[in-house]
Amino acid sequence: MAEKKSADFEKSLGRLEELVDEMESGELSLEDMIKHFEEGSSLVELCSKKLNEVEQKIEKLVKKEGELKEVPFETDEVE
């Protein structure tokens, strides 16, 4: 089942990249741009949710001093 979730994430991310490329091409009508934006927004939400789930699992599995403890997941993100 983990492979399916990973495949779904990869498929969603790939589709999101396609949408961005098509939008950046400048060849879409305004209506198509809106449709692409709406689909892309849904995909961003889906990917974000999956990444948050993975982050929570990592936090739970970080091993410290011989026992599993929850440790905040650190990123290079600047706030």
Backbone as CSV, one residue per row, in Angstrom:
resi,resn,N_x,N_y,N_z,CA_x,CA_y,CA_z,C_x,C_y,C_z
1,MET,0.816,-1.191,0.000,0.000,0.000,0.000,0.865,1.263,0.000
2,ALA,2.021,1.213,0.651,2.928,2.358,0.666,3.401,2.687,-0.739
3,GLU,3.602,1.636,-1.562,4.015,1.869,-2.937,2.926,2.600,-3.706
4,LYS,1.668,2.267,-3.476,0.559,2.928,-4.162,0.503,4.398,-3.781
5,LYS,0.647,4.704,-2.486,0.640,6.099,-2.050,1.796,6.861,-2.676
6,SER,2.960,6.231,-2.731,4.120,6.859,-3.343,3.880,7.096,-4.833
7,ALA,3.281,6.097,-5.496,2.987,6.224,-6.922,1.964,7.334,-7.150
8,ASP,0.950,7.429,-6.276,-0.042,8.488,-6.392,0.607,9.860,-6.236
9,PHE,1.525,9.978,-5.292,2.223,11.242,-5.084,3.039,11.592,-6.317
10,GLU,3.792,10.625,-6.822,4.625,10.867,-8.002,3.772,11.236,-9.213
11,LYS,2.645,10.556,-9.375,1.748,10.843,-10.495,1.175,12.257,-10.362
12,SER,0.767,12.613,-9.157,0.220,13.954,-8.916,1.264,15.028,-9.167
13,LEU,2.469,14.786,-8.704,3.545,15.745,-8.899,3.879,15.897,-10.379
14,GLY,3.896,14.774,-11.096,4.157,14.814,-12.532,3.086,15.598,-13.271
15,ARG,1.828,15.366,-12.900,0.730,16.094,-13.542,0.822,17.579,-13.231
16,LEU,1.191,17.912,-12.008,1.347,19.314,-11.625,2.426,19.986,-12.479
17,GLU,3.521,19.284,-12.710,4.588,19.829,-13.558,4.098,20.046,-14.990
18,GLU,3.284,19.109,-15.497,2.712,19.268,-16.837,1.833,20.510,-16.912
19,LEU,0.994,20.691,-15.897,0.106,21.849,-15.878,0.894,23.153,-15.876
20,VAL,1.935,23.208,-15.070,2.754,24.414,-14.990,3.417,24.693,-16.340
21,ASP,3.967,23.649,-16.959,4.600,23.828,-18.268,3.607,24.365,-19.296
22,GLU,2.405,23.803,-19.312,1.389,24.246,-20.260,0.968,25.690,-19.984
23,MET,0.854,26.044,-18.710,0.466,27.410,-18.360,1.568,28.401,-18.725
24,GLU,2.808,27.995,-18.532,3.927,28.878,-18.842,4.151,29.045,-20.345
25,SER,3.602,28.138,-21.136,3.795,28.205,-22.583,3.127,29.434,-23.189
26,GLY,2.095,29.937,-22.535,1.384,31.093,-23.044,0.418,30.766,-24.166
27,GLU,0.181,29.494,-24.417,-0.673,29.083,-25.523,-2.101,28.731,-25.102
28,LEU,-2.412,28.830,-23.822,-3.745,28.457,-23.336,-4.680,29.661,-23.334
29,SER,-5.951,29.370,-23.558,-6.962,30.416,-23.433,-7.147,30.730,-21.951
30,LEU,-7.803,31.821,-21.672,-8.054,32.195,-20.276,-8.857,31.108,-19.565
31,GLU,-9.845,30.560,-20.247,-10.664,29.504,-19.651,-9.818,28.270,-19.324
32,ASP,-8.933,27.879,-20.238,-8.055,26.732,-19.986,-7.063,27.023,-18.865
33,MET,-6.597,28.271,-18.789,-5.694,28.650,-17.694,-6.386,28.477,-16.349
34,ILE,-7.643,28.886,-16.288,-8.403,28.761,-15.038,-8.588,27.292,-14.679
35,LYS,-8.923,26.462,-15.676,-9.080,25.026,-15.421,-7.774,24.408,-14.935
36,HIS,-6.667,24.775,-15.574,-5.357,24.267,-15.159,-5.032,24.721,-13.739
37,PHE,-5.340,25.990,-13.436,-5.076,26.518,-12.102,-5.877,25.766,-11.051
38,GLU,-7.150,25.515,-11.332,-7.995,24.794,-10.380,-7.484,23.374,-10.154
39,GLU,-7.130,22.687,-11.239,-6.596,21.329,-11.098,-5.274,21.352,-10.346
40,GLY,-4.428,22.314,-10.684,-3.137,22.442,-10.011,-3.288,22.717,-8.529
41,SER,-4.246,23.552,-8.167,-4.484,23.855,-6.747,-4.872,22.595,-5.982
42,SER,-5.713,21.778,-6.595,-6.112,20.519,-5.955,-4.920,19.581,-5.800
43,LEU,-4.074,19.528,-6.819,-2.897,18.662,-6.758,-1.895,19.147,-5.716
44,VAL,-1.730,20.455,-5.600,-0.834,21.014,-4.576,-1.334,20.625,-3.193
45,GLU,-2.639,20.727,-2.981,-3.218,20.353,-1.688,-2.994,18.871,-1.401
46,LEU,-3.207,18.025,-2.393,-3.010,16.588,-2.232,-1.542,16.267,-1.911
47,CYS,-0.624,16.850,-2.675,0.810,16.597,-2.448,1.248,17.115,-1.084
48,SER,0.751,18.273,-0.713,1.096,18.841,0.593,0.620,17.936,1.720
49,LYS,-0.586,17.413,1.582,-1.132,16.508,2.595,-0.260,15.260,2.727
50,LYS,0.136,14.686,1.588,0.970,13.488,1.613,2.341,13.783,2.227
51,LEU,2.920,14.932,1.899,4.211,15.303,2.483,4.100,15.506,3.988
52,ASN,3.011,16.091,4.436,2.800,16.263,5.880,2.675,14.926,6.584
53,GLU,2.011,13.960,5.943,1.897,12.620,6.526,3.277,11.975,6.673
54,VAL,4.096,12.122,5.650,5.446,11.554,5.697,6.267,12.242,6.776
55,GLU,6.133,13.562,6.872,6.866,14.312,7.894,6.503,13.822,9.290
56,GLN,5.230,13.571,9.532,4.794,13.081,10.830,5.360,11.696,11.118
57,LYS,5.416,10.850,10.106,5.994,9.516,10.301,7.480,9.615,10.637
58,ILE,8.184,10.513,9.952,9.617,10.685,10.220,9.831,11.158,11.652
59,GLU,9.006,12.108,12.082,9.120,12.609,13.453,8.952,11.490,14.473
60,LYS,8.062,10.562,14.185,7.795,9.470,15.116,8.885,8.406,15.092
61,LEU,9.622,8.318,13.995,10.592,7.241,13.858,12.041,7.648,14.131
62,VAL,12.261,8.918,14.441,13.619,9.359,14.731,14.085,8.668,16.017
63,LYS,15.219,8.020,15.906,15.721,7.258,17.043,16.743,8.115,17.796
64,LYS,16.545,8.226,19.088,17.455,9.021,19.909,17.687,8.286,21.218
65,GLU,18.932,8.036,21.544,19.339,7.375,22.788,18.683,6.011,22.962
66,GLY,18.609,5.252,21.893,18.133,3.881,21.983,16.631,3.688,22.008
67,GLU,15.889,4.740,22.052,14.440,4.586,22.017,13.853,5.578,21.013
68,LEU,12.707,5.226,20.490,12.063,6.090,19.520,11.403,7.261,20.227
69,LYS,11.721,8.456,19.765,11.130,9.656,20.336,10.697,10.560,19.204
70,GLU,9.656,11.330,19.459,9.210,12.288,18.470,10.132,13.500,18.507
71,VAL,10.688,13.812,17.345,11.591,14.942,17.209,11.067,15.784,16.048
72,PRO,10.997,17.096,16.216,10.501,17.928,15.121,11.330,17.738,13.847
73,PHE,10.658,17.726,12.721,11.308,17.582,11.421,11.841,18.942,11.016
74,GLU,13.143,19.039,10.762,13.758,20.300,10.395,13.906,20.386,8.887
75,THR,13.610,21.571,8.339,13.772,21.813,6.914,14.686,23.008,6.731
76,ASP,15.072,23.220,5.503,15.905,24.382,5.178,15.056,25.588,4.834
77,GLU,13.762,25.467,5.059,12.812,26.510,4.697,13.030,27.751,5.548
78,VAL,13.010,28.912,4.889,13.141,30.178,5.587,11.758,30.772,5.752
79,GLU,11.416,31.141,6.969,10.061,31.692,7.220,10.075,33.176,7.192
